[in-house]
Amino acid sequence: MKKNFPLQAEGKHPDRVLEAVKHEIRKYFKRERNRALPKGVDFWDFDCKVGLSADSAEVVRVGAVIEAVDAAAKTGASSVYVEILSKHGVRVIKAQGLDDLDQPVDDHGY
């Protein structure tokens, strides 16, 4: 989703417009996460950018998208640009038991 959301609408309270924008963003995340996963993929990951325009958009993590939209609204901006692109996510298994290798071994091998 690449979209420029207006934060001010004539005849509507700015807080209600902001809440509608945040609702649409959350709805998009939920819709994308509920899509069927292809083989070899563990979860849906997202590349997110938020800014006042497409050129000035900065990369943010998924959990900070709503906060970035709030920050843009507090500056008094008339619109905010949000870019959310879904991608395949694969879990990386951390090696376990490597901490045991660093410990000294006594004469009996224990």
C-alpha positions as CSV (number, residue, x, y, z in Angstrom):
1,M,0.0,0.0,0.0
2,K,1.4,3.3,-1.0
3,K,-1.0,6.0,0.0
4,N,-1.2,9.7,0.8
5,F,-3.7,10.2,3.6
6,P,-5.3,13.6,4.2
7,L,-5.3,14.6,7.8
8,Q,-7.7,17.5,7.5
9,A,-11.2,17.2,5.9
10,E,-13.8,19.9,5.7
11,G,-16.6,19.4,8.0
12,K,-14.9,16.6,10.1
13,H,-13.0,16.9,13.3
14,P,-9.3,16.3,12.8
15,D,-9.2,13.7,15.6
16,R,-11.8,11.6,13.9
17,V,-9.9,11.9,10.5
18,L,-6.7,10.7,12.3
19,E,-8.5,7.8,13.9
20,A,-9.9,6.8,10.5
21,V,-6.4,6.8,9.0
22,K,-5.1,4.7,11.8
23,H,-8.0,2.3,11.5
24,E,-7.3,1.9,7.8
25,I,-3.6,1.1,8.4
26,R,-4.4,-1.5,11.1
27,K,-7.1,-3.0,8.8
28,Y,-4.5,-3.3,6.0
29,F,-2.0,-5.0,8.4
30,K,-4.6,-7.5,9.5
31,R,-5.7,-8.2,5.9
32,E,-2.2,-8.9,4.8
33,R,-1.3,-11.1,7.8
34,N,-4.4,-13.2,7.1
35,R,-3.3,-14.0,3.5
36,A,-2.2,-17.6,2.9
37,L,1.5,-18.2,3.3
38,P,3.5,-19.7,0.4
39,K,5.6,-22.8,1.1
40,G,8.8,-22.1,2.9
41,V,7.5,-18.8,4.4
42,D,6.8,-18.6,8.2
43,F,5.1,-15.2,8.4
44,W,4.4,-11.9,6.6
45,D,6.9,-9.2,7.2
46,F,6.5,-5.6,6.2
47,D,8.8,-2.8,4.9
48,C,7.3,0.5,6.1
49,K,7.9,4.2,5.4
50,V,6.1,7.2,6.8
51,G,6.6,10.9,6.0
52,L,4.9,14.1,4.9
53,S,5.6,13.2,1.3
54,A,6.9,10.2,-0.7
55,D,10.3,11.9,-1.0
56,S,10.7,12.6,2.7
57,A,9.3,9.3,3.9
58,E,11.6,7.6,6.5
59,V,11.9,3.9,7.2
60,V,10.1,2.8,10.4
61,R,9.4,-0.5,12.0
62,V,5.9,-2.0,11.9
63,G,5.2,-1.2,15.5
64,A,6.1,2.5,15.0
65,V,3.9,3.2,12.0
66,I,0.9,4.5,14.0
67,E,3.2,6.6,16.2
68,A,4.8,8.1,13.2
69,V,1.4,9.0,11.8
70,D,0.5,10.6,15.2
71,A,3.7,12.6,15.2
72,A,3.0,13.9,11.7
73,A,-0.5,14.9,12.8
74,K,0.8,16.8,15.8
75,T,3.0,18.9,13.5
76,G,-0.1,20.2,11.9
77,A,0.5,18.5,8.5
78,S,-2.4,18.5,6.0
79,S,-1.5,14.9,4.8
80,V,0.8,12.0,5.6
81,Y,2.4,9.5,3.2
82,V,2.4,5.8,4.3
83,E,4.0,3.0,2.4
84,I,3.6,-0.6,3.6
85,L,5.0,-3.4,1.4
86,S,4.5,-7.0,2.5
87,K,7.3,-9.5,2.1
88,H,8.0,-13.1,3.0
89,G,9.5,-13.6,6.4
90,V,11.5,-16.7,7.4
91,R,12.3,-17.4,11.0
92,V,16.0,-17.8,11.8
93,I,16.7,-20.5,14.3
94,K,19.3,-19.5,16.8
95,A,22.0,-22.0,17.6
96,Q,21.4,-23.5,21.1
97,G,24.1,-25.0,23.3
98,L,26.9,-22.8,22.2
99,D,27.2,-21.3,25.7
100,D,28.2,-24.8,27.0
101,L,31.3,-24.9,24.7
102,D,32.9,-21.9,26.4
103,Q,33.0,-23.5,29.8
104,P,36.1,-25.4,30.9
105,V,36.1,-29.1,31.1
106,D,37.6,-30.9,34.0
107,D,39.8,-34.1,33.8
108,H,36.8,-36.4,33.8
109,G,35.2,-34.8,30.8
110,Y,32.3,-33.2,32.7
